[in-house]
Amino acid sequence: MTSSFPCILSRRTTLSLAVVLAALASSGAHAQTAAAKWPAQAVRFVVPFPAGSAPDVLIRFVGIKLTDKWGQAVIVDNKPGGSGVIGMNTILNSPVDGSTFGFVQGSAISVAPSTIKGVTYDFNRDFVPVTLAAVAPFVLAVPADSPYKTLAEFVAAAKAKPQGIEVADNGRGTAPHLASALLGLQSGSQFLEVHYPGGAQAMQATLGGQTKMMVETYNVVAGNVQGGKMRVLASMGDRVEPGLEQFPLANKTVPGAVAYGWFAVVAKKGVDAAVLAKLNKDIGEALLLPDVVAKSRELGTYPRPGTPEQLTQYINEDRKTWQGVLDKLNIKPE
């Protein structure tokens, strides 16, 4: 009896292993089948921006490429407002059947939860990254007749007159405001931050002399720069982008002065991993098509697709940077 007991255990173990392996094989086959069949219906991208904005136009253009590839309609669902919070909540309340994703701004992930009271989502808990899509460097623009010809001159003036040099942005706690604050902190300057309801108002104030400089993405100021009404002192990008070669990098004058808007594709947690992998591959390829790159450049954005792991690292670093700025400015949720 004792000699047969190990043999019985061995048979049971073998049978159990066989069942487990069969289940794993079935699961793997199911995942591959799900990805192969996806999408079997229209795919919706929730965009927390109004129709006609740069990210909206970009994802619509990419959507045409994806429709051609998938044979399924790509629907852009605009949910502007609340600094991206409305859009993020829309994604969170969507099914996890692979029919809904988000094309969202980085500030909705890295900044809004720390500046807007009542934000209930937690990115790590509720969402998964798919890919970084594009970046939009902030530029530092002054009126054409400004006495400041370089960023170094502007910073020197601000140091000589703390809180005496006005800088315009499109709202307290917005990405341009935090970019301006980062510039001040990194340079040891104290600007007088002036907040406006939007980029158009900030530009009018700067052109009218009420403020000495504004922080925005290049596409917002490009018309006035090309028309000779404004000058760009520097780009806050981390590299020289095509079309911005004439603007020096701010971090060459002020180390650490790097800031830009960014957009990413995200999903609600629970979407099939194989589907997410296929989406990452397909949207990454679409973003790098020559005509998509050209359209993106027209919009002042620059494609940078990558892996979900790269986006995760990017988000962690972005959160750390902006939380540090928010803490130093003592900005709390409101």
N, C-alpha and C positions, 0 to 999 in steps of 0.2 A: 504493500500500500504506500509506504513512504517513498519507494522508488518511482511510483507512477505520478505522485503529486506534482513534482516539478514539470513533468511532461504536460500535465493538464494546464498548469499555469502558462507554460510556453505556448500552448495552442490558443488559450484565451488572449494572451498578449498579442500573438500574431494576428488573431482575428480583429482585435481592437485597433491595432496599427493599420490593418487593411481598411477598416471602416473610416479611420481618420484620414488616411491618404486618399481614399476615394472621395471623401467630403471635400478635402482641399482641392483635389483635381477638378471636382464639379464646380466648386466656388471659383476657381481660376478660369475655367471654361465659361462660366456664367458672366464673369467680369469682362472677358474678351468679347463675348457675344453682345453684351450691353454696349460696350464701346463701339463695336462694329456697326450696330444698328443705330447708334446715336448720331445725329438727332433724328428722331422719327416724327417730330412735330416742330412747329415754329419755336424759335429761341428768342427770348426776351432779354434785353440788356437794360437794366434800370440805371438811368443817368441822372444824378442829382444836380443837373444844370438845365437852364432854359434852352429851348430849341434855338439853334443858330449860334450858340456859344462854341468856342474852339473844341472842347472835348466832345460836344454833341456832334459837331460836323465830322470829327475824326472817326468816332465809332460808327457813324452812319456810312462813311466811306469804306471803312473796314467791313462793315456789315454786308455791303454789296459783294465783296470778295468772298465772304463766308457763305452767302446765299448761293453763289455760283458753285462753290465747292461742295456744299452740303445738300443742295437741292431742297432746302427748307428756308422759309422766310425768316429774316432777322428783324425783330421789332425793337425799336428804341422807345423806351417808356420814360419820358422826362418827369422827374419828381424834384423840382428845384426847391430851395428854401432850407432854412435851419442849418446853414453851413454844412450841408450834406447829410444831416441827421434824418431828414424825412426820407431820403433815398435809401439810407442804410436800414431804416426800419421797414421800408417796403420790401427789401431783399429778405430781411429776417422773417417777415410774415408770408413769404412765398414757399411753395412746395419744394422738396428736394429731389424732384424727378428729372433734373437736368434740363428744365425748360426755362429757368430764370437765373441770371447772373447779374453782377453789378459792374459798371464801368465808373469808378468812383475816384474822387480826389483824395490825395493823401491826408489833407487836413481833417477830413471826416473820421479818419482812423487815428491819427497821431495827436490832434489838437482838440477837436470838438468835445470829446469826453471830459477834458480837463477845463473847458471854458464855458460849457453850456449846462446849466442845471437841468436835471431830469433825464439826461442821457442814460438809458438802461442797458444798451448793448455793450458787450465786451468783445473786442475783436478776436482775441485768442480763444474765447469760450464759444462764440457764436458763428464765426466765419472761418473760411480757409482761403489762403492766398492762391491765385492761379498764375498770374504773371504781372510784373511791372509792364506798363504799356508805353508811356511816354513821359518826358519831363519838359518843363517850361521854365527856363532860368528867369529870375527876376533881374531887371536892369534898374540902374539909378539914373533917372532923367531929370535934367534941369532946363529952364528956359534957354533959348538960344543966346540971349543977352546976359546970361548969368556971369558974374565975375569969376566963378569957379571953373577953371579949365580942366582940372584933374580931381580925382577922388582924394588925393593927398591934400590938396588945397581946401577942399570942402571939410575934411576931417580936422584940419588945423584950425579952421574958422570956428568949428563947433567946439573944439577944446578951449579956444580962447573966449568963447561966449556960451557957457553951459546953459542949456534950455533956451537959447536965443536964436537957434537956427531951426526953422520949421520944416518938417518933413511930412508929406501927405501920404496917406494910405487909404484903403477902401473899407476901413472899419476896425474897431478895437478887437484884438484877438484874432484877426484874419491873418492869413499867411503873409501878405505884404507888410502888415504891421510888425509881425514877429521877425520878418527878414530885416526890417529897419532897426528893430531893437537889437537883433543879433549884431548888426553892423556897429551899432553904438557900443555895445558891450565889448566886442572884440577890439575896437579901436580906442576904447577909453573915453568916448565922447558921450555927451548927453544932448540928444536932439529934443526939440519940442515936437512930440508926435501929435499930428492933427488928423483926426479920423473923419472920413466922409462916407456917405451911404454907398458909394460905388466908385469905380475907376474913372468914370466920366467927370464926376464932380471933383475928384482929386486932381485930374488933369487941368480942369478949368481954373482951379485955385492956384495951381503951379504956373500956368500960363499967365494968370492975372497978377502974379507976384505976391499972393497971400501966403504961399509956401515957397520955400527955396528949392525943394527937390521932391520927387515922388518915386515910390517904389512900385513897380508893376512888371508884368511880363511884356516882352518886346512888342507883341502883336497889338497891345493896347496903345502904345505910344508911337508905333512905327509911322503912321500917317503924318504926325506932327514932326517927327525926326526927319523923314524924307522930304517934308515940305519946308524944312528950315526953321521951324518954330521951336524945336527942342533939340537938346544934345544929350547923348548918353555918356555919362562919366565912366561907367564900368558895368560889366555883367557879373552877377553873383553866381554864375554857373561853376561847376567843378571842372569844366573843360571848355575849350573853344569850340563852339558849335558852328556848323556851316551857316553862313549868312550873318554871323555875329563876329566875324574875324576882326572887324575894325574896332571892336570895343575891348579894352583891356579887362582882364579878370580882376575882380575886386580883391580876391585873396592874395594877389601879388602885392597889393598895397597894405591890406589888412588881413593877415593870416587868420584863417578860420571863417572868413566872411563868405560862406557858401550857402545859398538858399535858392530853392526853386519849387514851383508847383509841380506836382506829379500825379499821374493817373494810373490806376491799376485795375485789373480784372479780378474780382473776388467772387466767392460763392458762399452760400449758407452751408454751415457744417452739416454733413450727412449726404451730400451728393456723391454718387459713385466715383471712386478714385480713378477708375479707368476712363470715365467720361471727362474728368478734370484733366487727365494727362492728354487726352485727345484735343481738348479745348486749348490747352497750353500750346501744343504743337501747331494747331491750325491758326490760332490768332497770332502766334509769334511769327509764323511764315507770312501771314497777310500783312503784318505791320512793316515787314522789311521789303515788300514789293516796291519797285522803283516809283510807281505812280502814287503809292500810299506815302512813301517817304517824302515825295515832292509836295503832296497835299498837306502833310503834317508840318512841313517847313513853312508853307504859306500861313499856317495857323499859329506859328510861333512855338510849335511843340516838336520834340525830337524823339522818335521811337527808341525804346530800350528794352525789348522783351528779354525775358530770362526764365530761370527756373523758379518754382514756388519757394524753394529753400533760399534763393537769393533775395526774393521779395520779403520773406520773413526776416532775414538779417537786416534788410534795408529799413523795414518798418521799425524794428527794435532800435536801430541807430537814430532814426528820425524822431521817434518818441523821446529818446534820451535827450537829444539836442533841444527840442522845443519845450520839454518839461523843465529843463534847466533855465531856459529863457523865461518861461511863465513864472517859475519860482522867484527869479530875481526881480521880475516886474510886479510880483505879488498879485498876479491875476488869478482869481478864483472863479469857479463856476457861477454864472448868474443868468 
